[in-house]
Amino acid sequence: MSVAAFIIEPQDRDFYVPVASEAFFCKCWIPASIELKLQYIPLFQSGVDIQKDDLPLLFQELSHLMNWSKQNLSKEDGLHLCSRVDFLKTKLTEAFSEEGVIVFIG
């Protein structure tokens, strides 16, 4: 299993963003989410719909996650997590340039 983001009912485009393998998500993302008391990121494991209005809080959580990873993960795991977060943020920004988009992350 893995965690990924994709657009629900895409209009003429492909959108698939790998976020983390299930093992890496449980090893790195979940402990940070618990310690930081994050709202959205723990929901990635079971799946959550994200709308444009959710981005400010989600991006804030992703920034907290990146900061946490730099202090609490090995260099390799931290770099991997941060590269995935950066890619996810970039792709979500692109996806929500269109109105009415819903992205499922799970």
NORKA-V803201 format. One record per residue. RES is the residue in one letter. SS is DSSP state (alpha for helix, beta for strand, coil for the rest). OMEGA is omega in whole degrees, 0 to 359 (none if undefined). D_CENTER is the distance of its C-alpha to the mean C-alpha in whole Angstrom. Layout:
BEGIN
RES_SS_OMEGA_D_CENTER + RES_SS_OMEGA_D_CENTER
END
This chain:
BEGIN
M_coil_176_15 + S_beta_177_12 + V_beta_181_8 + A_beta_178_8 + A_beta_174_8 + F_beta_181_11 + I_beta_174_13 + I_coil_181_16 + E_coil_180_19 + P_coil_178_19 + Q_coil_174_22 + D_coil_173_23 + R_coil_176_20 + D_coil_178_18 + F_coil_177_14 + Y_beta_182_12 + V_beta_175_9 + P_beta_181_9 + V_beta_181_6 + A_beta_169_9 + S_beta_179_12 + E_alpha_181_13 + A_alpha_180_15 + F_alpha_178_13 + F_alpha_180_10 + C_alpha_182_13 + K_alpha_190_15 + C_alpha_185_12 + W_alpha_184_9 + I_alpha_178_12 + P_alpha_178_15 + A_alpha_181_13 + S_alpha_179_12 + I_alpha_182_15 + E_alpha_183_17 + L_alpha_181_15 + K_coil_181_15 + L_coil_184_12 + Q_coil_187_12 + Y_coil_189_9 + I_alpha_177_7 + P_alpha_181_10 + L_alpha_179_10 + F_alpha_184_7 + Q_coil_179_10 + S_coil_178_13 + G_coil_181_11 + V_beta_174_10 + D_beta_179_12 + I_beta_175_10 + Q_coil_184_13 + K_alpha_180_14 + D_alpha_181_15 + D_alpha_188_12 + L_alpha_182_11 + P_alpha_180_13 + L_alpha_179_12 + L_alpha_180_8 + F_alpha_176_9 + Q_alpha_178_11 + E_alpha_180_9 + L_alpha_176_7 + S_alpha_176_10 + H_alpha_179_12 + L_alpha_179_10 + M_alpha_179_11 + N_alpha_178_14 + W_alpha_184_15 + S_alpha_181_14 + K_alpha_181_17 + Q_alpha_190_19 + N_alpha_181_18 + L_coil_172_17 + S_coil_181_20 + K_alpha_181_20 + E_alpha_180_18 + D_alpha_179_15 + G_alpha_178_15 + L_alpha_179_15 + H_alpha_180_13 + L_alpha_182_10 + C_alpha_179_10 + S_alpha_178_11 + R_alpha_179_8 + V_alpha_179_6 + D_alpha_180_9 + F_alpha_179_9 + L_alpha_180_6 + K_alpha_179_8 + T_alpha_183_11 + K_alpha_177_10 + L_alpha_177_9 + T_alpha_177_12 + E_alpha_184_14 + A_alpha_184_13 + F_coil_172_14 + S_coil_176_18 + E_coil_179_19 + E_coil_173_20 + G_coil_181_19 + V_coil_171_16 + I_coil_179_14 + V_beta_175_11 + F_beta_174_10 + I_beta_181_7 + G_coil_none_9
END
